[in-house]
């Protein structure tokens, strides 16, 4: 009778019982994820400890085995964090690497019971969820730091006037504090998106096993509480197949990077010689290898550029998921590298922008001069006529012709004489020439407007909201 062949022990897998020969080395390399999922070691070990304790609590495995497993896992964790753990390429993923080392430490009789009522499918779903929840918390913390930096700068410049823009053309004067508060609003929304995403991600998948659940009396609620989850998952198929929370994380990160990129673009433009609104601190600038005079806004440029890679990670994950049948498929291994890259990119960018913003030197005189030029007070002049009963559309036409007159004469509105004004409407009186930057911003005294008292109110409100979120 033909005897079954014995697998090559040098490359034997924990799942190799069904196979007669080892996988090809090329397949091992292509299949492996240990090179990147090893950063899930803490989540993997934490989840395994909770699982082992629950198995013992439920009488599924002996208490003494659970105690050996927990102690052994603690030693594995310590080895990794001391840098003593040997990462063996023969172990295809973090789960196999940890279990193999645990087996070497406490023996196969006890270590082999850890995987009772568990699959790598629900194990990795747990690990990634735990990592995602931590990343969402870190993102919200980073956003709070960035908002705090913006509020500091806005407070310092709540009276500084600069031109507001539409179509990249000078439009109307606004306060710089008001301008920065616009970004505070954006980043507040980003913070709330991560919080909302976190609420849906806060579901514990362990116990779903491969896909159908486990034939043991598991206490999934106890494990969920032990690991800090709100509740266990309600459907075992969805538990192992779901990566919606990663898509939502990428989407929230992508939109945050959009806002960072818009802020970066303004820093880049404003620090150019053409604008001259800002001077970059040396600590957050770089130079040129050939042009000695250069001072480049590389931090802002990288923030703008790194947005693209975060967008790419979102599209990559959506593309991976879009055609997958239920439940787990190996394609889903591709969810991690993009996730880790987005986490690292987002958190580093939030941190460096929060550090850079308070160092910006503002050229208030240059901003004010720019705000006064380009006929930016034209709307105020039209409003002057409207207050005298002229229909605004008619007032708009009158002031448009006044601007044409100024262009022909090479004069700004404040440089025109009363006679120049009165050629276009007899309703103009000497007080029209008193319209200036301060009167313009002060006139916008509506909720959310750029008037100084409104900006002070919004600053105070934003500080209170930030303090409430931070628990201060």
C-alpha positions in Angstrom: 0.0 0.0 0.0 1.3 3.4 -0.9 2.2 5.5 2.1 1.3 9.2 2.2 4.3 11.4 1.6 5.7 13.5 4.5 5.8 17.3 4.0 9.3 18.8 4.0 9.8 19.8 7.6 12.1 22.6 6.6 9.2 24.5 5.0 6.2 22.9 6.8 3.3 25.3 7.4 0.9 25.3 10.4 -1.8 24.7 7.8 0.3 22.0 5.9 -1.5 18.9 6.9 -3.5 18.7 3.8 -0.5 19.1 1.4 1.9 16.4 0.2 4.7 18.8 -0.8 5.9 22.3 0.2 4.9 25.4 -1.7 7.3 26.7 -4.2 9.7 29.3 -2.8 8.4 31.8 -5.3 4.9 31.3 -4.0 6.1 31.7 -0.4 7.7 35.0 -1.3 4.6 36.2 -3.3 2.2 35.0 -0.6 4.1 36.4 2.4 2.9 39.5 4.3 5.2 39.3 7.3 7.4 42.1 5.9 4.6 44.6 6.5 2.0 43.0 8.8 4.6 42.5 11.5 3.8 46.0 12.7 0.5 44.4 13.9 2.4 42.4 16.5 0.9 44.2 19.5 -2.7 43.9 18.3 -2.1 40.2 17.4 -0.7 39.3 20.8 -3.3 41.4 22.7 -6.1 39.7 20.8 -4.6 36.2 21.4 -4.2 36.8 25.1 -7.9 37.8 25.4 -8.9 34.8 23.3 -6.9 32.4 25.4 -8.4 33.8 28.6 -11.9 33.5 27.3 -11.3 29.9 26.2 -10.3 29.0 29.7 -13.2 31.0 31.3 -15.6 29.0 29.1 -14.0 25.7 29.9 -13.0 25.2 26.3 -9.3 24.7 27.2 -7.7 23.9 30.6 -6.8 26.9 32.7 -3.2 25.8 33.1 -2.8 25.8 29.3 -4.3 29.3 29.0 -1.9 30.5 31.7 1.1 29.1 29.8 -0.2 30.6 26.6 -0.6 34.1 28.2 2.8 34.0 29.8 4.4 32.8 26.6 2.7 35.5 24.6 3.9 38.0 27.1 7.5 36.8 26.5 7.0 37.0 22.7 5.8 40.6 23.1 8.8 41.4 25.3 11.2 39.9 22.8 9.8 41.9 19.9 10.0 45.1 21.8 13.5 44.4 23.0 14.5 43.8 19.4 15.5 40.2 20.1 12.7 38.5 18.1 14.0 36.6 15.1 11.7 37.3 12.1 11.9 34.1 10.1 10.9 34.5 6.4 9.5 31.0 6.6 6.5 32.4 8.5 4.2 34.0 6.0 2.5 36.4 8.4 2.5 37.9 11.9 0.0 35.3 13.1 2.3 32.4 12.1 5.4 34.1 13.4 3.9 34.7 16.8 2.4 31.2 17.1 5.6 29.5 16.0 7.6 31.4 18.6 5.0 30.6 21.2 5.2 27.0 20.3 9.0 27.0 20.7 8.6 28.7 24.2 5.9 26.6 25.8 5.6 23.5 23.6 3.0 22.4 21.0 0.7 20.7 23.5 -0.3 24.1 25.1 0.4 26.4 22.2 -1.6 24.3 19.8 -4.8 25.0 21.8 -4.6 28.8 21.2 -6.1 28.6 17.8 -9.2 26.7 19.0 -12.4 28.4 17.8 -10.3 30.9 15.8 -9.2 31.4 12.2 -6.7 33.7 10.7 -9.7 35.3 9.0 -11.2 36.7 12.1 -7.8 37.1 13.7 -6.5 39.5 11.0 -9.9 41.2 11.0 -9.4 41.9 14.7 -5.8 43.0 14.4 -6.6 45.5 11.6 -9.7 46.9 13.3 -7.6 47.5 16.5 -4.9 49.2 14.5 -7.5 51.2 12.6 -9.2 52.4 15.8 -5.8 53.5 17.2 -5.1 55.3 14.0 -8.4 57.1 14.1 -7.6 58.2 17.6 -4.2 59.4 16.6 -5.6 61.2 13.6 -8.1 63.1 15.8 -5.3 63.9 18.2 -3.1 65.2 15.4 -6.0 67.3 14.0 -6.6 68.8 17.4 -2.9 69.8 17.5 -3.2 71.4 14.1 -6.4 73.3 15.0 -4.7 74.6 18.1 -1.8 75.9 16.0 -4.2 77.6 13.6 -6.0 79.2 16.5 -2.8 80.5 17.9 -1.9 82.2 14.6 -5.5 83.4 14.1 -5.5 85.0 17.6 -2.2 86.7 16.8 -3.6 88.1 13.6 -7.2 88.8 14.4 -6.8 92.4 13.3 -4.4 91.8 10.3 -6.1 92.6 7.0 -5.3 90.9 3.7 -7.0 90.5 0.4 -9.5 87.7 0.1 -9.6 86.0 -3.3 -12.0 84.5 -5.7 -10.7 83.0 -9.0 -7.2 83.8 -7.6 -8.0 87.5 -8.1 -8.2 90.0 -5.3 -11.8 90.3 -4.2 -12.5 91.9 -0.8 -10.5 92.6 2.3 -10.7 90.0 5.1 -9.0 89.5 8.4 -6.2 87.0 8.4 -7.6 85.5 11.6 -10.9 85.0 9.8 -8.9 83.3 6.9 -7.2 80.8 9.3 -10.5 80.2 11.0 -11.8 78.9 7.7 -9.2 76.1 7.9 -10.2 75.5 11.6 -13.7 74.8 10.3 -12.3 72.3 7.7 -10.2 70.5 10.2 -13.1 70.4 12.7 -15.2 68.6 10.1 -12.3 66.2 9.5 -12.1 65.5 13.2 -15.8 64.7 13.2 -15.5 62.4 10.2 -12.8 60.3 12.0 -15.0 60.2 15.1 -18.0 59.0 13.0 -15.9 56.4 11.2 -14.6 55.2 14.5 -18.1 54.6 15.8 -18.8 52.2 13.0 -15.4 50.5 13.2 -15.9 49.8 16.9 -17.1 46.2 16.4 -15.2 43.1 17.6 -15.0 40.3 14.9 -13.2 37.6 16.8 -15.4 34.5 17.1 -16.5 34.6 13.5 -13.8 32.1 12.9 -13.2 31.3 9.2 -16.7 32.6 8.2 -19.5 30.7 9.9 -18.8 31.2 13.6 -17.3 28.6 15.9 -18.9 25.4 17.4 -17.8 26.3 21.0 -19.6 28.2 23.8 -17.6 31.4 23.2 -18.2 34.5 25.3 -17.7 37.1 22.5 -19.2 39.9 24.6 -16.5 39.3 27.3 -13.7 39.4 24.6 -15.2 42.6 23.2 -15.2 44.3 26.6 -11.7 43.0 27.4 -10.3 44.5 24.2 -12.2 47.8 24.5 -14.7 47.3 21.8 -18.3 48.5 22.0 -19.8 45.2 20.9 -19.2 42.0 19.0 -20.1 41.7 15.4 -23.6 40.6 14.5 -22.9 38.5 11.4 -19.9 36.2 11.0 -19.8 36.5 7.3 -19.6 40.3 7.4 -17.1 40.2 10.3 -14.4 38.6 8.2 -15.4 40.3 4.9 -15.8 43.8 6.0 -13.2 46.5 5.3 -15.6 49.4 5.1 -14.0 51.0 8.1 -10.6 51.1 6.2 -12.3 52.7 3.2 -13.8 55.3 5.5 -10.5 55.9 7.2 -8.8 56.4 3.9 -11.6 58.7 2.7 -11.4 60.8 5.9 -7.7 60.9 5.6 -7.9 61.9 1.9 -10.2 64.8 2.6 -8.0 65.9 5.5 -5.1 65.9 3.0 -7.2 68.0 0.6 -7.5 70.6 3.3 -3.8 70.4 4.2 -2.9 70.7 0.5 -5.1 73.8 0.1 -3.4 75.4 3.1 0.0 74.3 1.8 -0.7 76.0 -1.6 -1.4 79.3 0.1 1.7 79.1 2.2 3.7 78.4 -0.9 2.1 81.3 -2.8 2.2 83.7 0.0 5.9 83.0 0.8 6.9 83.7 -2.8 8.5 87.0 -3.8 5.5 87.8 -5.9 3.2 87.8 -2.9 5.6 88.4 0.0 2.9 87.9 2.6 4.9 85.4 4.6 8.5 84.6 5.5 9.2 81.0 6.3 11.2 80.0 9.3 14.6 78.6 8.5 13.8 75.5 10.5 10.9 74.7 8.1 12.6 75.6 4.8 15.3 74.2 2.6 17.8 75.6 0.1 19.1 74.9 -3.3 22.2 72.9 -4.2 23.0 75.4 -7.0 21.3 78.7 -6.2 22.6 80.2 -3.0 19.7 82.7 -2.5 16.9 80.1 -2.5 14.6 79.5 0.4 12.1 76.8 -0.6 8.8 75.9 1.0 9.6 72.2 0.8 7.5 71.3 3.9 4.4 72.8 2.4 5.2 71.4 -1.0 5.6 67.9 0.4 2.3 68.3 2.3 0.7 69.2 -1.0 2.4 66.3 -2.8 1.7 63.6 -0.2 -2.0 64.2 -0.6 -1.7 62.3 -3.9 -0.4 59.1 -2.3 -3.3 59.1 0.2 -5.8 59.5 -2.6 -4.1 56.6 -4.3 -4.4 54.3 -1.3 -8.1 55.0 -1.1 -8.6 54.2 -4.8 -6.5 51.1 -4.5 -8.5 49.7 -1.6 -11.8 50.4 -3.3 -10.6 48.7 -6.5 -9.4 45.7 -4.5 -12.8 45.3 -2.7 -15.2 46.0 -5.6 -15.3 42.5 -7.1 -14.8 40.3 -4.1 -17.4 37.6 -3.4 -18.1 36.7 0.3 -16.2 36.2 2.5 -12.4 36.3 2.9 -10.2 36.4 -0.2 -6.4 36.7 -0.3 -6.8 39.9 -2.2 -7.7 41.5 1.2 -4.0 41.1 2.2 -3.5 44.1 0.0 -5.5 46.3 2.5 -2.5 46.7 4.9 0.3 48.4 3.1 -1.8 51.2 1.8 -3.4 51.6 5.2 0.0 51.8 7.0 1.2 54.2 4.4 -1.8 56.5 4.8 -1.5 56.4 8.6 2.2 57.3 8.5 1.7 60.0 5.9 -1.3 61.6 7.6 0.1 61.6 11.1 3.5 63.0 10.0 1.9 65.7 8.0 -0.5 66.8 10.7 2.4 67.0 13.1 4.8 69.0 11.0 2.2 71.5 9.9 1.2 72.0 13.5 4.8 72.8 14.3 5.4 75.0 11.2 2.4 77.3 11.4 3.3 79.2 14.6 6.7 79.9 13.1 5.4 81.8 10.0 6.3 85.5 9.9 3.5 87.6 8.6 4.3 90.7 6.5 1.3 92.7 7.7 2.2 95.9 5.7 2.5 93.9 2.5 -0.9 92.2 3.1 -2.6 95.5 3.8 -1.1 97.1 0.7 -2.3 94.2 -1.5 -5.8 94.4 0.1 -6.0 98.1 -0.7 -5.0 97.6 -4.4 -6.8 96.0 -7.2 -10.0 97.9 -6.5 -10.9 95.5 -3.7 -13.1 98.2 -2.0 -15.4 98.4 -5.1 -18.2 96.4 -3.5 -18.1 98.7 -0.5 -18.6 101.7 -2.8 -21.5 99.9 -4.5 -23.0 99.2 -1.0 -22.6 102.9 -0.3 -24.9 103.7 -3.2 -27.3 100.9 -2.3 -27.6 102.4 1.2 -28.7 105.6 -0.5 -31.5 103.8 -2.3 -29.8 102.9 -5.6 -30.8 99.3 -6.6 -27.7 97.2 -6.1 -27.6 96.1 -9.7 -27.5 99.7 -10.9 -25.0 100.5 -8.2 -22.8 97.7 -9.4 -22.8 99.1 -13.0 -22.0 102.6 -11.7 -19.0 101.4 -9.7 -17.9 99.2 -12.6 -17.6 102.3 -14.7 -15.8 104.1 -11.8 -13.3 101.3 -11.8 -12.8 101.7 -15.5 -12.2 105.3 -15.0 -9.6 104.5 -12.3 -7.8 102.0 -14.6 -7.6 104.6 -17.4 -6.1 107.1 -14.9 -3.8 104.6 -13.3 -5.4 105.3 -9.9 -6.9 103.1 -7.2 -10.3 103.9 -5.8 -8.9 105.7 -2.8 -6.8 107.9 -5.1 -9.7 109.2 -7.1 -11.1 112.6 -6.3 -14.7 113.4 -5.3 -15.1 114.9 -8.7 -14.1 111.6 -10.3 -16.8 109.9 -8.2 -19.5 112.4 -8.9 -19.0 112.1 -12.7 -20.6 108.7 -12.3 -23.3 109.5 -9.6 -24.3 112.7 -7.9 -25.1 110.7 -4.8 -21.4 110.4 -4.0 -20.4 112.7 -1.2 -17.1 113.4 0.6 -17.6 110.5 3.0 -17.3 108.0 0.2 -13.6 108.6 0.3 -13.5 107.6 3.9 -14.2 104.0 2.9 -11.0 102.0 3.8 -9.8 98.6 4.8 -11.0 98.8 8.4 -14.4 100.1 7.5 -14.8 97.4 4.9 -14.1 94.5 7.3 -16.0 96.1 10.1 -19.1 96.4 7.9 -19.3 92.6 7.5 -20.8 92.4 10.9 -22.9 89.3 10.4 -22.7 85.9 12.0 -19.7 84.2 10.3 -18.5 87.5 8.8 -15.0 88.9 8.8 -15.8 91.9 11.2 -13.3 92.0 14.1 -16.0 91.4 16.8 -17.4 88.4 14.8 -13.9 86.9 14.5 -13.3 87.3 18.2 -16.5 85.5 18.9 -15.7 82.7 16.5 -12.2 82.4 17.9 -13.6 82.0 21.4 -16.1 79.4 20.2 -13.5 77.4 18.3 -11.3 77.3 21.4 -14.1 76.1 23.6 -14.9 73.3 21.1 -11.3 72.3 21.0 -11.0 72.3 24.8 -14.1 70.2 25.1 -12.8 67.6 22.7 -9.4 67.5 24.4 -11.0 67.1 27.8 -9.4 70.3 29.1 
